[in-house]
Amino acid sequence: TTKKAILLSVAISFVFIAGTLVLVLTNENTKAVMTNPPSVTGKLHQMGLSSITMLSLFIIACFKTSFAEEIFFRGFVAKRLMKRFGYLIGNITQSLIFAVLHLVLFAAMTNSSVGFLLYIFLISGIGAYLIGLVKEKYGEGSIIPGWIAHGLGNTISYFIIAFVI
């Protein structure tokens, strides 16, 4: 993984952070779901701000969610789609699959408008596309840049939702 890939990954993490914060701050349904005690961020909030909570947050954000999604979407799905259809079609397709799954997840969890669900689709798809781009063009095919972007974005977003909002 190159230095440029890591720097781009950090920049991409802000796509995830901004996207998540817009979701929570502009949509009451999403805010209610993400701050509800059974949710990950709701459980973290209930635990209170401590070193154990921060460690739990880091493990959940970086390993349970981000690492698992990067292995599956960029390490498995994108790799095979790009091999079969070429970089551009493969990357667009993996980002559309990622976006559709996030759209379905949010549609099932919230009572959001079509416009808001379109926003979720777009922000998820753009983030997935950018991670695929960095992986292939700057990261020597490694999932590590995507893991950095996804993990950092989730860690900061989860912290803000659990302890700031």
DSSP file with accessible surface (Angstrom, degrees, kcal/mol):
  #  RESIDUE AA STRUCTURE BP1 BP2  ACC     N-H-->O    O-->H-N    N-H-->O    O-->H-N    TCO  KAPPA ALPHA  PHI   PSI    X-CA   Y-CA   Z-CA
    1    1 A T              0   0   62      0, 0.0   138,-0.2     0, 0.0     2,-0.1   0.000 360.0 360.0 360.0 134.4    0.0    0.0    0.0
    2    2 A T     >  -     0   0   45    136,-0.8     4,-1.8     1,-0.1     5,-0.1  -0.437 360.0-116.8 -89.6 162.9    1.4    3.4   -1.0
    3    3 A K  H  > S+     0   0  169      1,-0.2     4,-2.5     2,-0.2     5,-0.2   0.892 117.6  54.6 -62.2 -39.9    1.5    6.6    1.1
    4    4 A K  H  > S+     0   0  117      1,-0.2     4,-2.7     2,-0.2    -1,-0.2   0.898 105.2  53.2 -62.0 -40.0   -0.8    8.2   -1.5
    5    5 A A  H  > S+     0   0    0    133,-0.5     4,-2.1     2,-0.2    -1,-0.2   0.908 109.7  48.0 -62.0 -41.2   -3.3    5.4   -1.0
    6    6 A I  H  X S+     0   0   69     -4,-1.8     4,-2.2     2,-0.2    -2,-0.2   0.932 112.1  48.5 -67.2 -43.6   -3.3    6.0    2.7
    7    7 A L  H  X S+     0   0  111     -4,-2.5     4,-2.1     1,-0.2    -2,-0.2   0.920 112.5  48.5 -63.0 -42.3   -3.7    9.8    2.4
    8    8 A L  H  X S+     0   0   55     -4,-2.7     4,-2.7     1,-0.2    -1,-0.2   0.884 108.7  55.3 -63.6 -36.8   -6.6    9.3   -0.1
    9    9 A S  H  X S+     0   0    1     -4,-2.1     4,-1.9    -5,-0.2    -2,-0.2   0.902 106.2  49.8 -63.1 -42.1   -8.2    6.8    2.3
   10   10 A V  H  X S+     0   0   53     -4,-2.2     4,-0.8     2,-0.2    -1,-0.2   0.931 111.8  49.0 -62.9 -42.9   -8.2    9.3    5.1
   11   11 A A  H >< S+     0   0   58     -4,-2.1     3,-1.0     1,-0.2     4,-0.5   0.923 109.7  51.7 -62.0 -42.3   -9.8   11.9    2.8
   12   12 A I  H >X S+     0   0   14     -4,-2.7     3,-1.7     1,-0.3     4,-1.3   0.845  96.5  68.7 -64.7 -31.3  -12.4    9.3    1.7
   13   13 A S  H 3X S+     0   0    0     -4,-1.9     4,-2.5     1,-0.3    -1,-0.3   0.852  91.8  61.1 -57.9 -29.6  -13.2    8.6    5.4
   14   14 A F  H <X S+     0   0  117     -3,-1.0     4,-2.7    -4,-0.8     5,-0.3   0.767  95.9  59.9 -70.4 -22.6  -14.7   12.1    5.5
   15   15 A V  H <> S+     0   0   37     -3,-1.7     4,-2.5    -4,-0.5    -1,-0.2   0.942 109.7  42.9 -63.9 -46.1  -17.2   11.1    2.8
   16   16 A F  H  X S+     0   0   21     -4,-1.3     4,-2.5     2,-0.2    -2,-0.2   0.917 116.3  47.7 -65.2 -43.8  -18.4    8.4    5.3
   17   17 A I  H  X S+     0   0   14     -4,-2.5     4,-2.7     2,-0.2     5,-0.2   0.963 116.1  42.5 -63.2 -52.6  -18.3   10.8    8.3
   18   18 A A  H  X S+     0   0   54     -4,-2.7     4,-2.6     1,-0.2     5,-0.2   0.925 115.0  51.3 -61.2 -43.6  -20.2   13.7    6.5
   19   19 A G  H  X S+     0   0    1     -4,-2.5     4,-2.0    -5,-0.3    -1,-0.2   0.922 112.5  45.1 -60.3 -44.5  -22.6   11.3    4.9
   20   20 A T  H  X S+     0   0   25     -4,-2.5     4,-2.3     2,-0.2     5,-0.2   0.922 112.7  50.2 -66.4 -43.4  -23.5    9.6    8.2
   21   21 A L  H  X S+     0   0   33     -4,-2.7     4,-3.0     1,-0.2     5,-0.2   0.897 108.9  51.7 -66.1 -37.3  -23.8   12.9   10.1
   22   22 A V  H  X S+     0   0   60     -4,-2.6     4,-1.9    -5,-0.2     5,-0.2   0.930 109.7  51.6 -62.2 -42.4  -26.1   14.4    7.4
   23   23 A L  H  X S+     0   0    7     -4,-2.0     4,-1.0    -5,-0.2     8,-0.3   0.928 116.5  38.9 -57.2 -47.7  -28.3   11.2    7.8
   24   24 A V  H  < S+     0   0    0     -4,-2.3     7,-0.3     1,-0.2    -2,-0.2   0.887 118.9  45.2 -74.6 -38.6  -28.5   11.6   11.6
   25   25 A L  H  < S+     0   0  107     -4,-3.0    -1,-0.2    -5,-0.2    -2,-0.2   0.704 120.1  37.2 -82.9 -18.0  -28.8   15.4   11.8
   26   26 A T  H  < S+     0   0   92     -4,-1.9     2,-0.5    -5,-0.2    -1,-0.2   0.524 110.8  57.7-111.6  -6.3  -31.4   15.8    9.0
   27   27 A N     X  -     0   0   18     -4,-1.0     4,-2.5    -5,-0.2    -1,-0.2  -0.944  57.5-163.7-132.5 112.4  -33.6   12.8    9.4
   28   28 A E  H  > S+     0   0  133     -2,-0.5     4,-2.7     1,-0.2     5,-0.2   0.839  92.1  56.2 -62.6 -35.2  -35.4   12.2   12.7
   29   29 A N  H  > S+     0   0   65      2,-0.2     4,-2.2     1,-0.2    -1,-0.2   0.936 110.6  44.1 -62.1 -45.9  -36.2    8.5   11.8
   30   30 A T  H  > S+     0   0    0     -7,-0.3     4,-2.8     2,-0.2     5,-0.2   0.923 113.4  50.8 -65.6 -43.4  -32.5    7.8   11.2
   31   31 A K  H  X S+     0   0   66     -4,-2.5     4,-1.7    -8,-0.3    -2,-0.2   0.929 110.5  49.9 -59.8 -43.9  -31.5    9.6   14.3
   32   32 A A  H  X S+     0   0   57     -4,-2.7     4,-1.0     1,-0.2    -1,-0.2   0.917 113.1  46.1 -62.2 -43.2  -34.0    7.6   16.4
   33   33 A V  H  < S+     0   0   37     -4,-2.2     3,-0.4     1,-0.2     6,-0.2   0.931 115.2  45.9 -65.3 -43.4  -32.8    4.3   14.9
   34   34 A M  H  < S+     0   0   30     -4,-2.8    -1,-0.2     1,-0.2     8,-0.2   0.688 118.6  40.7 -79.5 -16.7  -29.1    5.1   15.5
   35   35 A T  H  < S+     0   0   56     -4,-1.7    -1,-0.2    -5,-0.2    -2,-0.2   0.476  86.9 115.8-105.6  -3.3  -29.5    6.5   19.0
   36   36 A N  S >< S-     0   0   84     -4,-1.0     3,-2.1    -3,-0.4     6,-0.5  -0.392  77.8-116.2 -65.2 137.8  -32.0    3.8   20.1
   37   37 A P  T 3  S+     0   0   56      0, 0.0     9,-0.1     0, 0.0    -1,-0.1   0.811 111.9  56.5 -50.8 -35.0  -30.6    1.6   22.9
   38   38 A P  T 3  S+     0   0   87      0, 0.0    -4,-0.1     0, 0.0    -5,-0.1   0.741  92.4  89.9 -71.5 -16.8  -30.6   -1.7   20.8
   39   39 A S  S <> S-     0   0   25     -3,-2.1     4,-2.8    -6,-0.2     5,-0.2  -0.289  92.1-110.2 -73.6 163.9  -28.4   -0.1   18.1
   40   40 A V  H  > S+     0   0   47      1,-0.2     4,-2.3     2,-0.2     5,-0.2   0.951 120.7  42.7 -57.5 -50.3  -24.6   -0.2   18.2
   41   41 A T  H  > S+     0   0    6      1,-0.2     4,-2.3     2,-0.2    -1,-0.2   0.859 112.6  54.1 -69.9 -31.7  -24.3    3.5   19.0
   42   42 A G  H  > S+     0   0    1     -6,-0.5     4,-2.2    -8,-0.2    -1,-0.2   0.913 109.7  47.5 -64.8 -41.8  -27.2    3.3   21.5
   43   43 A K  H  X S+     0   0  118     -4,-2.8     4,-1.6    -7,-0.3    -2,-0.2   0.905 111.0  51.0 -65.4 -41.2  -25.4    0.5   23.3
   44   44 A L  H  X S+     0   0    2     -4,-2.3     4,-0.9    -5,-0.2    -2,-0.2   0.923 109.2  51.4 -62.2 -42.0  -22.2    2.4   23.3
   45   45 A H  H >< S+     0   0  113     -4,-2.3     3,-0.9     1,-0.2    -2,-0.2   0.918 108.2  51.6 -60.0 -43.3  -24.0    5.5   24.7
   46   46 A Q  H 3< S+     0   0  130     -4,-2.2    -1,-0.2     1,-0.3    -2,-0.2   0.816 103.8  58.5 -63.7 -31.4  -25.5    3.4   27.5
   47   47 A M  H 3< S-     0   0   93     -4,-1.6    -1,-0.3    -3,-0.2    -2,-0.2   0.756 107.5-134.5 -69.5 -23.7  -22.0    2.1   28.4
   48   48 A G    <<  -     0   0   29     -4,-0.9     2,-0.7    -3,-0.9     5,-0.2   0.115  34.2 -56.6  83.3 158.1  -20.8    5.6   29.0
   49   49 A L  S    S+     0   0  110     -4,-0.1     2,-0.3     4,-0.1     3,-0.0  -0.591  82.5 127.7 -77.0 111.2  -17.6    7.2   27.9
   50   50 A S  S  > S-     0   0   50     -2,-0.7     4,-2.5     1,-0.1     5,-0.2  -0.942  73.1 -96.0-152.2 173.3  -14.7    5.0   29.2
   51   51 A S  H  > S+     0   0   98     -2,-0.3     4,-2.3     1,-0.2     5,-0.2   0.887 124.3  52.0 -66.3 -35.9  -11.7    3.3   27.9
   52   52 A I  H  > S+     0   0  107      2,-0.2     4,-2.7     1,-0.2    -1,-0.2   0.923 110.4  48.3 -65.4 -42.6  -13.6    0.0   27.7
   53   53 A T  H  > S+     0   0    1      2,-0.2     4,-3.1     1,-0.2    -2,-0.2   0.924 111.3  50.0 -63.6 -43.0  -16.3    1.7   25.6
   54   54 A M  H  X S+     0   0   70     -4,-2.5     4,-2.5     2,-0.2    -2,-0.2   0.899 111.3  48.5 -64.1 -39.4  -13.7    3.3   23.3
   55   55 A L  H  X S+     0   0   99     -4,-2.3     4,-2.6     2,-0.2    -1,-0.2   0.931 112.8  48.5 -64.7 -43.4  -12.0   -0.1   22.8
   56   56 A S  H  X S+     0   0   36     -4,-2.7     4,-2.8     2,-0.2     5,-0.2   0.927 111.1  50.3 -61.0 -45.1  -15.4   -1.7   22.1
   57   57 A L  H  X S+     0   0    0     -4,-3.1     4,-3.0     1,-0.2     5,-0.3   0.933 111.4  48.5 -59.1 -46.6  -16.3    1.1   19.6
   58   58 A F  H  X S+     0   0  102     -4,-2.5     4,-2.7     2,-0.2     5,-0.4   0.926 112.9  47.0 -61.2 -45.8  -13.0    0.7   17.8
   59   59 A I  H  X>S+     0   0   83     -4,-2.6     4,-2.2     2,-0.2     5,-1.9   0.933 116.0  44.5 -64.3 -44.4  -13.4   -3.1   17.5
   60   60 A I  I  <>S+     0   0   39     -4,-2.8     5,-2.1     3,-0.2     6,-0.3   0.953 119.2  41.3 -64.6 -49.4  -17.0   -2.8   16.3
   61   61 A A  I  <>S+     0   0    0     -4,-3.0     5,-1.6    -5,-0.2    -2,-0.2   0.895 125.3  33.0 -68.1 -41.4  -16.3    0.0   13.8
   62   62 A C  I  <>S+     0   0   12     -4,-2.7     5,-1.0    -5,-0.3    -3,-0.2   0.800 133.7  18.1 -90.6 -30.6  -13.0   -1.3   12.5
   63   63 A F  I  <>S+     0   0   89     -4,-2.2     5,-1.3    -5,-0.4    -3,-0.2   0.837 123.6  44.1-108.0 -54.4  -13.3   -5.1   12.6
   64   64 A K  I   <S+     0   0  142     -5,-1.9    -3,-0.2     3,-0.1    -4,-0.2   0.912 132.9  14.5 -62.9 -41.3  -17.0   -6.1   12.9
   65   65 A T  I  ><S+     0   0   26     -5,-2.1     4,-2.5    -6,-0.3     5,-0.2   0.912 131.4  35.0 -97.9 -66.6  -18.2   -3.7   10.3
   66   66 A S  I  ><S+     0   0    0     -5,-1.6     4,-2.7    -6,-0.3     5,-0.2   0.912 119.4  44.3 -63.8 -50.8  -15.4   -2.2    8.2
   67   67 A F  I  ><S+     0   0   67     -5,-1.0     4,-2.7     2,-0.2     5,-0.2   0.943 115.8  48.7 -62.9 -43.8  -13.0   -5.1    7.9
   68   68 A A  H  ><S+     0   0   51     -5,-1.3     4,-2.2     1,-0.2    -2,-0.2   0.926 114.1  45.6 -62.1 -44.9  -15.8   -7.5    7.1
   69   69 A E  H  X>S+     0   0   46     -4,-2.5     4,-3.2     1,-0.2     5,-0.5   0.886 112.9  50.3 -67.7 -37.7  -17.3   -5.3    4.5
   70   70 A E  I  X>S+     0   0    0     -4,-2.7     5,-2.5    -5,-0.2     4,-1.1   0.913 110.4  49.5 -68.3 -40.6  -14.0   -4.5    2.9
   71   71 A I  I  <>S+     0   0   79     -4,-2.7     5,-0.8    -5,-0.2    -2,-0.2   0.952 120.5  36.7 -60.4 -47.0  -13.0   -8.2    2.7
   72   72 A F  I  X>S+     0   0  100     -4,-2.2     5,-3.0    -5,-0.2     4,-0.7   0.973 126.2  32.5 -72.0 -54.8  -16.4   -9.1    1.1
   73   73 A F  I  <>S+     0   0   13     -4,-3.2     5,-3.1    -5,-0.2    -3,-0.2   0.933 135.0  19.6 -75.0 -49.6  -17.1   -6.1   -1.1
   74   74 A R  I  <XS+     0   0    0     -4,-1.1     5,-0.7    -5,-0.5    -3,-0.2   0.839 129.8  44.6 -90.9 -34.1  -13.6   -5.0   -2.3
   75   75 A G  I  4<S+     0   0   23     -5,-2.5    -3,-0.2    -6,-0.2    -4,-0.2   0.826 133.2  12.0 -79.5 -30.8  -11.6   -8.1   -1.6
   76   76 A F  I  X<S+     0   0   97     -5,-0.8     4,-2.0    -4,-0.7     5,-0.2   0.807 132.2  35.5-109.4 -63.5  -14.1  -10.6   -3.0
   77   77 A V  I  ><S+     0   0   19     -5,-3.0     4,-2.7     1,-0.2     5,-0.2   0.961 122.3  41.6 -63.6 -55.5  -16.9   -9.0   -5.1
   78   78 A A  I  ><S+     0   0    0     -5,-3.1     4,-3.1     1,-0.2     5,-0.3   0.915 112.9  54.5 -61.9 -42.2  -14.9   -6.1   -6.6
   79   79 A K  H  ><S+     0   0  126     -5,-0.7     4,-2.0     1,-0.2    -1,-0.2   0.925 113.3  41.5 -58.4 -45.9  -11.9   -8.3   -7.4
   80   80 A R  H  X S+     0   0  129     -4,-2.0     4,-2.1     2,-0.2    -1,-0.2   0.903 115.4  49.4 -71.2 -39.7  -14.0  -10.8   -9.3
   81   81 A L  H  X S+     0   0   31     -4,-2.7     4,-3.2    -5,-0.2     5,-0.3   0.911 112.7  47.9 -65.7 -40.3  -16.1   -8.2  -11.1
   82   82 A M  H  X S+     0   0   15     -4,-3.1     4,-1.9    -5,-0.2    -1,-0.2   0.881 111.2  50.9 -68.1 -36.2  -13.0   -6.3  -12.2
   83   83 A K  H  < S+     0   0  191     -4,-2.0    -1,-0.2    -5,-0.3    -2,-0.2   0.905 119.0  37.3 -66.1 -39.6  -11.3   -9.4  -13.4
   84   84 A R  H  < S+     0   0  198     -4,-2.1    -2,-0.2    -5,-0.2    -1,-0.2   0.892 134.5  18.8 -80.1 -41.3  -14.4  -10.4  -15.4
   85   85 A F  H  < S-     0   0  108     -4,-3.2     4,-0.4     1,-0.3    -3,-0.2   0.409 109.7-103.5-113.8  -1.6  -15.6   -7.0  -16.7
   86   86 A G     X  -     0   0   33     -4,-1.9     4,-2.2    -5,-0.3     5,-0.3  -0.106  45.7 -66.7  93.8 165.5  -12.6   -4.7  -16.3
   87   87 A Y  H  > S+     0   0   47      1,-0.2     4,-2.9     2,-0.2     5,-0.3   0.929 126.1  45.2 -57.4 -55.3  -11.9   -2.0  -13.8
   88   88 A L  H  > S+     0   0   94      2,-0.2     4,-2.6     1,-0.2     5,-0.2   0.954 118.7  38.4 -62.2 -54.1  -14.5    0.5  -14.6
   89   89 A I  H  > S+     0   0   89     -4,-0.4     4,-2.6     1,-0.2    -1,-0.2   0.916 118.7  50.8 -64.4 -40.5  -17.6   -1.8  -15.0
   90   90 A G  H  X S+     0   0    0     -4,-2.2     4,-2.5     2,-0.2    -8,-0.2   0.921 112.5  45.2 -63.0 -43.3  -16.4   -3.9  -12.1
   91   91 A N  H  X S+     0   0    0     -4,-2.9     4,-2.2    -5,-0.3    -2,-0.2   0.916 113.9  48.5 -69.5 -41.7  -15.9   -1.0   -9.8
   92   92 A I  H  X S+     0   0   65     -4,-2.6     4,-2.3    -5,-0.3    -2,-0.2   0.937 113.0  49.1 -61.6 -44.1  -19.3    0.6  -10.7
   93   93 A T  H  X S+     0   0   45     -4,-2.6     4,-2.5    -5,-0.2    -2,-0.2   0.929 111.1  47.6 -64.0 -45.5  -21.0   -2.7  -10.2
   94   94 A Q  H  X S+     0   0    0     -4,-2.5     4,-2.5     1,-0.2    -1,-0.2   0.901 112.6  50.4 -64.6 -35.2  -19.5   -3.4   -6.8
   95   95 A S  H  X S+     0   0    9     -4,-2.2     4,-2.5    -5,-0.2    -1,-0.2   0.883 109.8  50.3 -70.7 -34.0  -20.4    0.1   -5.7
   96   96 A L  H  X S+     0   0   81     -4,-2.3     4,-2.8     2,-0.2    -2,-0.2   0.907 110.9  48.9 -67.5 -40.6  -24.0   -0.3   -6.9
   97   97 A I  H  X S+     0   0   66     -4,-2.5     4,-2.4     2,-0.2    -2,-0.2   0.942 112.8  48.0 -62.3 -46.4  -24.3   -3.6   -5.0
   98   98 A F  H  X S+     0   0    1     -4,-2.5     4,-2.0     1,-0.2    -2,-0.2   0.928 113.9  47.5 -58.9 -45.1  -22.9   -1.9   -1.9
   99   99 A A  H  X S+     0   0    0     -4,-2.5     4,-2.6     1,-0.2    -2,-0.2   0.906 110.3  51.2 -66.0 -41.8  -25.3    1.0   -2.3
  100  100 A V  H  X S+     0   0   66     -4,-2.8     4,-2.9     2,-0.2     5,-0.2   0.923 109.7  50.2 -63.0 -43.4  -28.3   -1.2   -2.9
  101  101 A L  H  X S+     0   0   88     -4,-2.4     4,-2.3     1,-0.2    -1,-0.2   0.910 112.7  46.2 -63.4 -39.8  -27.6   -3.2    0.3
  102  102 A H  H  X S+     0   0   31     -4,-2.0     4,-2.6     2,-0.2     5,-0.2   0.893 111.8  52.5 -69.0 -36.4  -27.2   -0.1    2.4
  103  103 A L  H  X S+     0   0   47     -4,-2.6     4,-2.8     2,-0.2    -2,-0.2   0.946 110.9  46.4 -60.8 -48.4  -30.4    1.3    0.8
  104  104 A V  H  X S+     0   0   87     -4,-2.9     4,-2.4     2,-0.2    -2,-0.2   0.917 111.9  52.1 -62.1 -42.1  -32.4   -1.8    1.7
  105  105 A L  H  X S+     0   0   88     -4,-2.3     4,-1.8    -5,-0.2    -2,-0.2   0.946 114.0  41.9 -59.7 -49.4  -30.9   -1.8    5.2
  106  106 A F  H  X S+     0   0   22     -4,-2.6     4,-2.2     1,-0.2     6,-0.2   0.873 112.4  54.3 -68.7 -35.9  -32.0    1.8    5.8
  107  107 A A  H  < S+     0   0   45     -4,-2.8    -1,-0.2    -5,-0.2    -2,-0.2   0.898 111.6  45.7 -63.8 -37.5  -35.4    1.3    4.2
  108  108 A A  H  < S+     0   0   87     -4,-2.4    -1,-0.2    -5,-0.2    -2,-0.2   0.835 118.3  42.1 -72.7 -32.5  -36.0   -1.6    6.5
  109  109 A M  H  < S+     0   0   82     -4,-1.8     2,-0.3    -5,-0.2    -2,-0.2   0.718 117.6  38.2 -88.2 -25.2  -34.8    0.3    9.6
  110  110 A T     <  -     0   0   16     -4,-2.2     2,-0.6    -5,-0.2   -80,-0.1  -0.828  68.3-129.5-126.1 166.8  -36.4    3.7    9.0
  111  111 A N        +     0   0  139     -2,-0.3     2,-0.2    -3,-0.0   -82,-0.1  -0.600  55.7 157.7-109.2  64.2  -39.5    5.2    7.6
  112  112 A S        -     0   0   18     -2,-0.6    -2,-0.1    -6,-0.2   -85,-0.0  -0.579  42.6-104.3 -96.4 157.9  -37.7    7.6    5.3
  113  113 A S     >  -     0   0   74     -2,-0.2     4,-2.4     1,-0.1     5,-0.2  -0.226  33.1-108.5 -71.2 164.4  -38.8    9.4    2.1
  114  114 A V  H  > S+     0   0  124      1,-0.2     4,-2.5     2,-0.2     5,-0.2   0.903 120.4  54.3 -60.8 -40.9  -37.7    8.2   -1.3
  115  115 A G  H  > S+     0   0   49      2,-0.2     4,-1.9     1,-0.2    -1,-0.2   0.900 108.8  47.5 -61.1 -40.9  -35.5   11.3   -1.6
  116  116 A F  H  > S+     0   0   26      2,-0.2     4,-2.0     1,-0.2    -1,-0.2   0.907 111.1  50.4 -69.6 -39.2  -33.7   10.4    1.6
  117  117 A L  H  X S+     0   0   29     -4,-2.4     4,-2.4     1,-0.2    -2,-0.2   0.877 107.4  55.0 -66.3 -33.5  -33.2    6.8    0.6
  118  118 A L  H  X S+     0   0   95     -4,-2.5     4,-2.8     2,-0.2    -1,-0.2   0.909 105.7  52.6 -63.2 -40.5  -31.8    8.1   -2.7
  119  119 A Y  H  X S+     0   0   64     -4,-1.9     4,-2.9     2,-0.2     5,-0.3   0.928 108.7  49.5 -59.8 -45.0  -29.3   10.1   -0.7
  120  120 A I  H  X S+     0   0    1     -4,-2.0     4,-2.3     1,-0.2     5,-0.3   0.928 111.3  49.9 -60.0 -44.6  -28.3    6.9    1.3
  121  121 A F  H  X S+     0   0   50     -4,-2.4     4,-2.5     1,-0.2    -2,-0.2   0.936 113.9  45.1 -58.7 -47.8  -27.9    5.1   -2.0
  122  122 A L  H  X S+     0   0   87     -4,-2.8     4,-2.9     2,-0.2     5,-0.3   0.930 113.7  46.5 -66.1 -47.2  -25.7    7.9   -3.5
  123  123 A I  H  X S+     0   0   36     -4,-2.9     4,-2.1     1,-0.2    -1,-0.2   0.914 116.2  46.1 -66.4 -38.2  -23.4    8.4   -0.5
  124  124 A S  H  X S+     0   0   11     -4,-2.3     4,-2.4    -5,-0.3    -1,-0.2   0.928 115.2  46.7 -67.1 -44.3  -22.9    4.6    0.0
  125  125 A G  H  X S+     0   0   11     -4,-2.5     4,-2.6    -5,-0.3    -2,-0.2   0.906 112.4  48.9 -65.9 -42.4  -22.3    4.1   -3.7
  126  126 A I  H  X S+     0   0   88     -4,-2.9     4,-2.7     2,-0.2     5,-0.2   0.937 112.5  48.4 -63.5 -45.9  -19.9    7.1   -4.0
  127  127 A G  H  X S+     0   0    0     -4,-2.1     4,-2.4    -5,-0.3    -2,-0.2   0.937 113.2  47.5 -59.3 -45.0  -17.9    5.9   -1.0
  128  128 A A  H  X S+     0   0    0     -4,-2.4     4,-2.4     1,-0.2    -1,-0.2   0.902 112.1  50.0 -64.4 -40.5  -17.7    2.4   -2.3
  129  129 A Y  H  X S+     0   0   65     -4,-2.6     4,-2.5     2,-0.2    -1,-0.2   0.937 111.0  48.7 -63.3 -46.4  -16.6    3.6   -5.8
  130  130 A L  H  X S+     0   0   53     -4,-2.7     4,-2.6     2,-0.2     5,-0.2   0.898 111.2  49.8 -62.3 -40.2  -13.9    5.8   -4.3
  131  131 A I  H  X S+     0   0    3     -4,-2.4     4,-2.7    -5,-0.2    -1,-0.2   0.920 111.1  49.5 -64.8 -42.2  -12.6    3.0   -2.1
  132  132 A G  H  X S+     0   0    0     -4,-2.4     4,-2.2     2,-0.2     5,-0.2   0.903 110.9  50.9 -61.4 -39.7  -12.5    0.7   -5.2
  133  133 A L  H  X S+     0   0   47     -4,-2.5     4,-3.2     2,-0.2     5,-0.5   0.946 112.2  44.8 -62.8 -49.2  -10.7    3.3   -7.1
  134  134 A V  H  X>S+     0   0    3     -4,-2.6     5,-2.2     1,-0.2     4,-1.9   0.920 111.8  54.2 -63.7 -41.6   -8.0    3.8   -4.4
  135  135 A K  H  <5S+     0   0    6     -4,-2.7     6,-2.7    -5,-0.2     7,-0.4   0.934 119.9  31.2 -55.9 -48.6   -7.7    0.0   -4.0
  136  136 A E  H  <5S+     0   0   68     -4,-2.2    -2,-0.2     4,-0.2     4,-0.2   0.889 127.8  34.9 -82.0 -41.3   -7.0   -0.5   -7.7
  137  137 A K  H  <5S+     0   0  118     -4,-3.2    -3,-0.2    -5,-0.2    -2,-0.2   0.741 136.7   9.8 -91.5 -25.7   -5.2    2.6   -8.8
  138  138 A Y  T  <5S+     0   0   82     -4,-1.9  -136,-0.8    -5,-0.5  -133,-0.5   0.553 120.1  60.0-127.7 -18.7   -3.1    3.6   -5.7
  139  139 A G  S > <S-     0   0    0     -5,-2.2     3,-2.2    -6,-0.2     5,-0.2   0.207  97.3-119.3-103.4  11.8   -3.3    0.7   -3.2
  140  140 A E  T 3  S-     0   0  147      1,-0.3    -4,-0.2    -6,-0.2    -5,-0.1   0.817  74.1 -57.2  56.6  32.6   -1.8   -2.1   -5.4
  141  141 A G  T 3  S+     0   0   35     -6,-2.7    -1,-0.3     1,-0.3     2,-0.2   0.467 101.5 141.2  81.0   2.9   -5.0   -4.1   -5.1
  142  142 A S    <   -     0   0   30     -3,-2.2     4,-0.4    -7,-0.4    -1,-0.3  -0.491  51.7-146.3 -80.0 146.1   -4.9   -4.1   -1.3
  143  143 A I  S  > S+     0   0   32      1,-0.2     4,-2.4    -2,-0.2     5,-0.2   0.541  82.1  92.1 -83.7  -5.7   -8.0   -3.8    0.8
  144  144 A I  H  > S+     0   0   78      1,-0.2     4,-2.7     2,-0.2     5,-0.2   0.914  81.4  51.5 -59.9 -45.0   -6.0   -1.9    3.5
  145  145 A P  H  > S+     0   0    0      0, 0.0     4,-2.5     0, 0.0    -1,-0.2   0.933 113.0  46.2 -58.5 -42.1   -6.8    1.6    2.1
  146  146 A G  H  > S+     0   0    1     -4,-0.4     4,-3.1     2,-0.2     5,-0.3   0.880 110.7  53.0 -65.1 -37.7  -10.5    0.9    2.0
  147  147 A W  H  X S+     0   0   63     -4,-2.4     4,-2.9     2,-0.2     5,-0.3   0.913 109.7  48.8 -64.0 -40.8  -10.3   -0.6    5.5
  148  148 A I  H  X S+     0   0   49     -4,-2.7     4,-2.6    -5,-0.2     5,-0.3   0.956 115.2  43.9 -62.5 -50.1   -8.6    2.6    6.7
  149  149 A A  H  X S+     0   0    0     -4,-2.5     4,-2.2    -5,-0.2    -2,-0.2   0.946 120.2  40.7 -60.3 -49.5  -11.2    4.8    5.0
  150  150 A H  H  X S+     0   0    4     -4,-3.1     4,-2.6     2,-0.2     5,-0.2   0.918 117.8  47.0 -67.6 -45.6  -14.2    2.7    6.2
  151  151 A G  H  X S+     0   0    2     -4,-2.9     4,-2.8    -5,-0.3     5,-0.2   0.922 114.5  45.3 -66.0 -44.8  -12.8    2.1    9.7
  152  152 A L  H  X S+     0   0   59     -4,-2.6     4,-2.4    -5,-0.3     5,-0.3   0.936 114.4  49.7 -64.9 -43.9  -11.9    5.7   10.4
  153  153 A G  H  X S+     0   0    0     -4,-2.2     4,-2.3    -5,-0.3    -2,-0.2   0.933 114.9  43.3 -60.4 -45.8  -15.2    6.9    9.0
  154  154 A N  H  X S+     0   0   14     -4,-2.6     4,-3.1    -5,-0.2     5,-0.3   0.914 112.4  53.0 -67.0 -42.6  -17.2    4.5   11.1
  155  155 A T  H  X S+     0   0   27     -4,-2.8     4,-2.2    -5,-0.2    -2,-0.2   0.948 114.6  40.5 -59.3 -49.7  -15.1    5.1   14.3
  156  156 A I  H  X S+     0   0   57     -4,-2.4     4,-2.6    -5,-0.2     5,-0.2   0.932 117.2  49.2 -67.1 -42.2  -15.6    8.8   14.2
  157  157 A S  H  X S+     0   0    0     -4,-2.3     4,-2.7    -5,-0.3     5,-0.2   0.935 111.5  48.4 -63.2 -46.4  -19.2    8.6   13.1
  158  158 A Y  H  X S+     0   0   33     -4,-3.1     4,-2.8    -5,-0.2     5,-0.2   0.912 111.8  50.6 -60.2 -42.3  -20.1    6.1   15.9
  159  159 A F  H  X S+     0   0   63     -4,-2.2     4,-2.8    -5,-0.3     5,-0.5   0.946 112.1  46.2 -61.6 -47.2  -18.3    8.3   18.5
  160  160 A I  H  X>S+     0   0   39     -4,-2.6     5,-2.5     1,-0.2     4,-2.1   0.929 115.8  45.6 -62.7 -43.9  -20.2   11.4   17.4
  161  161 A I  H  <5S+     0   0    3     -4,-2.7    -1,-0.2    -5,-0.2    -2,-0.2   0.923 118.9  41.7 -66.2 -42.4  -23.6    9.6   17.3
  162  162 A A  H  <5S+     0   0    2     -4,-2.8    -2,-0.2    -5,-0.2    -1,-0.2   0.860 133.2  14.7 -75.3 -33.0  -23.0    7.9   20.7
  163  163 A F  H  <5S+     0   0   47     -4,-2.8    -3,-0.2    -5,-0.2    -2,-0.2   0.535 127.8  38.1-126.4  -7.3  -21.4   10.7   22.7
  164  164 A V  T  <5       0   0   99     -4,-2.1    -3,-0.2    -5,-0.5    -4,-0.1   0.771 360.0 360.0-112.5 -43.6  -22.0   14.1   21.0
  165  165 A I      <       0   0   61     -5,-2.5    -1,-0.1     0, 0.0  -140,-0.0  -0.507 360.0 360.0 -78.9 360.0  -25.4   14.1   19.4
